[in-house]
Amino acid sequence: MNSRLPSQQALSALEALEDALRCQICKDLMTAPVITGCSHTFCSLCIRRVLVDDGRCPVCRHTEDEQRLRKNTAVEDAIEAYIRGRPAFDSVCSVQTGFCCPRVECPVCGRAVDEADAQVHVNACLAGSVPRPAKLPRVNYALWTETRLRAELRALGLRTAGDKAMLQRRHAEWINLWNANTDAKHPLTRTDLIRRLERWERTARTLQPSIREVARDSWLRTHRDAFAQLASSARQSIKDTCVSSSSDCKHTERETEQSTENTKTEPNI
């Protein structure tokens, strides 16, 4: 057997490295990684979506704010180094497995990418030479009328179809995409972002109920008996307290009445 072929131990180590570089939300290699205040790292877009919806870190459930997210350039460099080194590893593995995944080098940044994604990647690299736009601020939609929301979407060049709830979700997702794109080393073009927004809308319409709702319902079903037992114990505790308080009150009343009678029967001096 060729001694240059990677051992099973080396393969396991590489697999562990790849797992560490994957986002714990989307499970893919992190894109534009950012670090939270609680020191967890995710794709910029993934964590922004979660924080808009939940406001907590999905790993430790610590309360988190989008304004505290910071680019994690060390992880981004590690991911790029891993991706650059993977073609050589894949070519060696293909000897063992007989499978070959064609990859080419980007002429702009030199990164190794899948051949099928090469054109999209090159376009993104070329767009990276354009000055980065500023992040968009979050909006308090309770203060915005539907008319104003439609006008804002129209000004951004986005679709204005749907009710206010749909318009709000579309605008919030656009902010997610836009702000995450400013964290990327190789930002996408505005056209690509709009394409992603449209793809997100199509996907969102097919996910009913949402993944979060399904997870919540499943959790409630799993712990329903425990909740019922806690509620029953709480009701019994309240009942026992009330009975005990009532008994103490009656005992005090009897003592008061007895004291009053004794006072009345005492002779006057």
Secondary structure in CASP SS format (residue, H / E / C, confidence):
PFRMAT SS
TARGET T0000
AUTHOR 0000-0000-0000
METHOD secondary structure of the structure
MODEL  1
M C 1.00
N C 1.00
S C 1.00
R C 1.00
L C 1.00
P C 1.00
S C 1.00
Q H 1.00
Q H 1.00
A H 1.00
L H 1.00
S H 1.00
A H 1.00
L H 1.00
E H 1.00
A H 1.00
L H 1.00
E H 1.00
D H 1.00
A H 1.00
L C 1.00
R E 1.00
C C 1.00
Q C 1.00
I C 1.00
C C 1.00
K C 1.00
D C 1.00
L E 1.00
M C 1.00
T C 1.00
A C 1.00
P E 1.00
V E 1.00
I E 1.00
T C 1.00
G C 1.00
C C 1.00
S C 1.00
H C 1.00
T E 1.00
F E 1.00
C E 1.00
S H 1.00
L H 1.00
C H 1.00
I H 1.00
R H 1.00
R H 1.00
V H 1.00
L H 1.00
V H 1.00
D H 1.00
D C 1.00
G C 1.00
R E 1.00
C C 1.00
P C 1.00
V C 1.00
C C 1.00
R C 1.00
H C 1.00
T E 1.00
E C 1.00
D C 1.00
E H 1.00
Q H 1.00
R H 1.00
L C 1.00
R E 1.00
K E 1.00
N C 1.00
T H 1.00
A H 1.00
V H 1.00
E H 1.00
D H 1.00
A H 1.00
I H 1.00
E H 1.00
A H 1.00
Y H 1.00
I H 1.00
R H 1.00
G H 1.00
R H 1.00
P H 1.00
A H 1.00
F H 1.00
D H 1.00
S H 1.00
V H 1.00
C H 1.00
S H 1.00
V H 1.00
Q H 1.00
T H 1.00
G C 1.00
F C 1.00
C C 1.00
C C 1.00
P C 1.00
R E 1.00
V E 1.00
E E 1.00
C C 1.00
P C 1.00
V C 1.00
C C 1.00
G C 1.00
R C 1.00
A E 1.00
V E 1.00
D E 1.00
E H 1.00
A H 1.00
D H 1.00
A H 1.00
Q H 1.00
V H 1.00
H H 1.00
V H 1.00
N H 1.00
A H 1.00
C H 1.00
L H 1.00
A H 1.00
G C 1.00
S C 1.00
V C 1.00
P C 1.00
R C 1.00
P C 1.00
A C 1.00
K C 1.00
L C 1.00
P C 1.00
R C 1.00
V C 1.00
N C 1.00
Y H 1.00
A H 1.00
L H 1.00
W C 1.00
T C 1.00
E H 1.00
T H 1.00
R H 1.00
L H 1.00
R H 1.00
A H 1.00
E H 1.00
L H 1.00
R H 1.00
A H 1.00
L C 1.00
G C 1.00
L C 1.00
R C 1.00
T C 1.00
A C 1.00
G C 1.00
D C 1.00
K H 1.00
A H 1.00
M H 1.00
L H 1.00
Q H 1.00
R H 1.00
R H 1.00
H H 1.00
A H 1.00
E H 1.00
W H 1.00
I H 1.00
N H 1.00
L H 1.00
W H 1.00
N H 1.00
A H 1.00
N H 1.00
T H 1.00
D H 1.00
A C 1.00
K C 1.00
H C 1.00
P C 1.00
L C 1.00
T C 1.00
R H 1.00
T H 1.00
D H 1.00
L H 1.00
I H 1.00
R H 1.00
R H 1.00
L H 1.00
E H 1.00
R H 1.00
W H 1.00
E H 1.00
R H 1.00
T H 1.00
A H 1.00
R H 1.00
T H 1.00
L C 1.00
Q C 1.00
P C 1.00
S C 1.00
I H 1.00
R H 1.00
E H 1.00
V H 1.00
A H 1.00
R H 1.00
D H 1.00
S H 1.00
W H 1.00
L H 1.00
R H 1.00
T H 1.00
H C 1.00
R H 1.00
D H 1.00
A H 1.00
F H 1.00
A H 1.00
Q H 1.00
L H 1.00
A H 1.00
S H 1.00
S H 1.00
A H 1.00
R H 1.00
Q H 1.00
S H 1.00
I H 1.00
K H 1.00
D H 1.00
T H 1.00
C H 1.00
V H 1.00
S H 1.00
S H 1.00
S H 1.00
S H 1.00
D H 1.00
C H 1.00
K H 1.00
H H 1.00
T H 1.00
E H 1.00
R H 1.00
E H 1.00
T H 1.00
E H 1.00
Q H 1.00
S H 1.00
T H 1.00
E H 1.00
N H 1.00
T H 1.00
K H 1.00
T H 1.00
E C 1.00
P C 1.00
N C 1.00
I C 1.00
END
